[in-house]
Amino acid sequence: MNKKIRFLLTALTLLCLNGVLAQSKTVAGSVTSTNDGTLLPGVSIVIQGTTIGTQTDFDGNYAIQASTGDVLVFSFIGMKTQMITVGTSNNIDIAMQEDASQLEEVVVTALGIKREERALGYAVSEIHGDEIAQVAQINPVNSLQGKTAGVQVSTTSGGTFGGTRITIRGNSTFDQNTQPIFVVDGVILDNDISGQEGADWGNQLKNLNPDDFESFSILKGAAASALYGSRALNGVVIVTTKSGKKSKGLGVSVNQTIGVRTVYDAPNFQNQYGSGLTAGGFSFVTNGPNTRTRDDAHDTSQFFTYDLETGLPSMAFDSYEEHAASWGPRFDGQEIIDYDGSRATWSAKPNNYKDYFNTGFIRNTNVAIDGGSETSSFRLSFSNFSESGVELRNDFDKNSLSFKGSHDLIKDKLTVGAVMHYTRSKAKNPLEPGGLSHWFHDGFPRNYDVNKWKDNYLDIDGGVPHPYGDNYNFTRMSRIWAHALEDDKTRTEGSFISNINLNYKITDNISATLEGNLNQYTYNQESKTFADNRDRLNGSYYFGNGEKFQHSFSAKLFFDKQISDNFRMDLLVGGELWTSKEQSQFANTTGGFKIRDFYSLANSKDAVQASGGVGHRKKINSIYAFFNTSYKRDLYFSATARNDWSSALVYPNGKGNNSYFYPSATLSWVTSETFKLPSYISFAKLRASYAIVGNDTDPYRLSTGFVADNFSQNPNLNMFRFEDNTAVSVNLKPEKKYSFETGLDLRLWNNRVGLDLAYYKDNTKNQIIPLQVPSESGINNQLINAGNLQNQGIEAAINFRLIDNPDFSWDLGVNYTHNRDKIIELAPGINEFRLFGNPDDSNADTASYAYVGGNYGDLVTRRGYDFYDGANTANHDIPVLANRNGWSVAYPIGIQNKDSLYVMGNMQADWYGGMNTSVRYKRLRLSAIVDAKFGGEIYSADARYGLHQGVLESSLPNRDASQGGITWTSEGQGQNFYGKTYEDGYIPHGVFPDGTTVTSGPSDNRTSVDVGGLTYQEAYDQGLVEPTHWSGYIYRWTSASTGTPITGVYTSSWVGLREVTLTYDVPSEILDKILVKSASVALTGRDLGLLYNSLPDNINPTLSSNAAANPLQQKSAPYIRSISFSLKLNF
């Protein structure tokens, strides 16, 4: 019996074991990194709950015996552990993500040196290249918006490829260019905006391919950038591109993106009233053969002209002003005569602003091949990008080819490396910065049908209709359409960036590098301007080309040694020879054409104007050194030194202060290594630094001299003058910035919370500035060293890992910056310096100034209010009114003050910052970026003149009784319109100057009364004056000739939803069937909308140009969002 039982148990055990063995199978695959697809050797793979396991081989491959339902646990140093359940497939490929809590973060610093973040005594922000390439856009700098503290990124209203401006820790100089340099694989690029013929052609950076980027390292402070010497005054952005991996084999990656760009929002235009002039407005409309004008110029409820044949209101008249403004009658759907004599309905066209624009399309294709062997690696990529803009005919195309490779000439001893980036791009029809002026300044009235007139803007002769005789079809907007659709401007650019380096390992502790860099940037440009005058001969033709050629050669010697168990030392010494040369040739017609529509220099009516030549030659020779020592892993001390010799600071006699020295010193103390801190503190570091960096000047500024000339009135009378009307100091020195920075890096609860704080104080002295001097001296400017500009600020960045588990994670980051630029001093006896603009400009009357003791960027004007100081002391300091007695229009008058400037505000932000978040559920990730700016005033010409022309919602109050206007019957103050009743009354704020009399009564019985010293309200309450017409008040109050730019100054604060991305990583079970290693799809929205905007009428706060101290918002950019879909494949 016992034997039978034992036999049965044995048989049952064998059957079960046979079943188990039958389910066991070989599971194989590869393990890669999500960052760049690199295969990972040495990854541990264990069956959960057992000791059965294996590791990936040198090529990242593995094989293990497992059964369906087993859980494979993948772990690797610096990566997040992942668990995968074995299914029916025998192949499992996974991509592992970095685990920030395990990594000792390494960042790229000056000269491309990679250092541990813990060793740095200054702040550095590093952004992964995939974040930059996530959105298909022309200029990669745009993708930095809101991502890091201390960095401001702004775009212009210059269209599809318009320039982008980046500022790090405020403005360090009075110069217009306060942008950092960009160092791409060791090659230095400027972010200057290319602009000829008043157009914004963007920056050279638009020719880079974001799909090639590995990382962006932003060196904010002087200590971080000191090794770049005289070019590092405004900071440095280091761009490192992707490279192949040794011993990886061959890999292919494909990235395809398609998208659309649309105008999704508009300023708040009013849609209740149409074309017409203000009450009492001046008109040049005359009664023609088919039209007559109304009798009462004050009554804006009436149409201005009527058709004689039909009696219908008519738009077919010959005046610019009436076509521009929207102070006319309320829309009621009645029939009218349109601009071309056809019949139309008197109704608003609410979408005529959006209808002006197109739907833009984006397409980007990038293919990259990378590979390597034990002694070499390479990466080759090609990209084709195209975008058709939302603005009319504003297109951009580029093709980019990049190569990066290295090869061991002597294994582990001598290595040669090469980098080449070449791009050919073509841009068409850029907007002038702020080129959409007509919606606010020139006026598209609210009844204007864009869809009708954008295809009907030329006369039968192919020209622009003009108001002569009874020429139907004429509108003020015809000329706008003609230039938007007939002008033709193109620019072709070539950008070639190259780096070749040779690295030799002399001993285990000593190595040497030789490196050559090249930046060649060329362009060809052509411009055809359509003739818009009556004889069609005022067109123009322009042609030009140019080249920037920069190259450098450097040599470096490295020494590193672990001196003892506790001490380590690193040393670098090197030198560099840098040369820059620019040349250009331009020619254009003058005086119009001889033959219309023939675009040729030979067709110039007057002599062709030509200019150009080889210019801007400059050389900088440098030597530099870097020293670093560390004690244990607690204390790090670094110092740098650099001396530059610049040709730009050499006088014609060969002398000058062209040699200058820039040192820095930093200290980093990892206190969490020194002391036993509470367990919730994972990492704590204190840091401090002090540095001096600087700036020289442009070439030839020291070479000005006297030239002989003649008086134009008397050619026989000689005179001598300075060649460029600038006298140069005989002892000009380089600018120098003295910078102190301290900070705290704190990480809590196993790195679930990270806090980075920084305080900095910079003083830039010996500014090289052209001080204005009285013209009686024979010069306009004097180039001197002067000024002390102080930047002081606080930066904070806090990051949270709110949830962290294998299937679900949630990260949140917030950054904040507060910076103040203060003018400590200028030159002796000088208390102000003009930064940007002209306070005497006939339209804006606005400029930005620097005042000693004040902040950078005060908004000033000469046209301020005249405040009452007459006999009635109770009304002192109230604006004085101008009273057009015959028009029933009164308004605070703008007074041109030639002796002083009126400060209207300051353009500096109180603070700016951003927030980013990322939520992951298994293979699905949702990320978003929000950025914000609060405080700082700007001058909005769009708000001012949009109100002036009556096209914005803010013009609605008081238009008639339904809008709150006062109803009154005139006693004859309005050009003897005695007994007329109006509904657009308004009581302005202001005081009548002493001696002011108001005349009223019927034409045969006029009486006058003195209202001097009374406010308008007081005079109205006493029955001495009638209400003023609202439209006339607004028109004059905001006018360039009678008003003041104060009416256009507003605080600019906003919060923008900058980016939202939804990404899905395709499972390996699907990819195995199509031989793809990894794949992802993403849907991205960019510039999705403003969550808050302080400007009136939803005006776009984008400024009109990228000049450092530009306070002007004018000719507004449209609100454009992009939606794109991308597919990434790795083979």
Protein Blocks (a to p, Z undefined) as FASTA:
>chain_A
ZZmmmmmmmmmmmmmmmmmmmmpccdddddddfklopacehiacddehiabdcdddfkop
acddddehiacddddehiacddddddfbfbdcddddddfklpccddddehhiacdfklpc
bdcddddfklmmmpgcfblmlmmgokaghiacdddfebjklccdddeeiafbfbfblcdc
ddeehiacdfbdcdeehiaebjfklmpcfklpmbdcddfblmlmmmnommlmnopadddd
ddddehkbpaddddddddddddfbdcdddfkbccdddehiacfbdcdfkbccdfblmlmm
bcfbdcfklopacfbdcbfklmmpccbccdehiacddfkopacdddddfklmmmmpccdd
ddddddddddddfkbccdddddddddddfbehiacddddddddddddfbghkbccddddd
ddddddehiadehialmmmmnopafkbcfklmmmombcfkopacddehjaehiafklmmm
mmmmmgccddddddddddddddddfblmbccdddddddddddddddddddfbfnopagcc
dddddddddddddddddddddfblmbccddddddddddddddddddddehiafbghiacf
klpfbacddeeddehiacdddddddddddehjlbccdddddddddfklccfkopacfbcc
dddddddddfklmpccdfklmbdcdddddddddddddehklmgccdddddfklmmlccdd
dfklpacdfkbccdddddddddddddeehhlaccdddddddddehiacdddddfklopab
dcddedjdddddddddddddfbacfkbccdddddddddddddfbdcehiabdcfbdjfkb
fklopacdddehiaehiacdfbdcdddfbfblmlgoiacddddfknopacddddddfkbc
cdfbdfbdfbdcdddddddehjaccdddddddeehidddfklmmmmmnopafklmgokbm
mnopacdddehlngoighiacfkbccdeddddehiacdeddfklccdddfehiafklmmm
nopaccddfklmmmmmmpmklmcfklmgccddddddfbdcddddddfklmmmnopabdcd
ddddehkbcfbdfbghhiafbdfbfcfklcbdehiadddddddddddddZZ
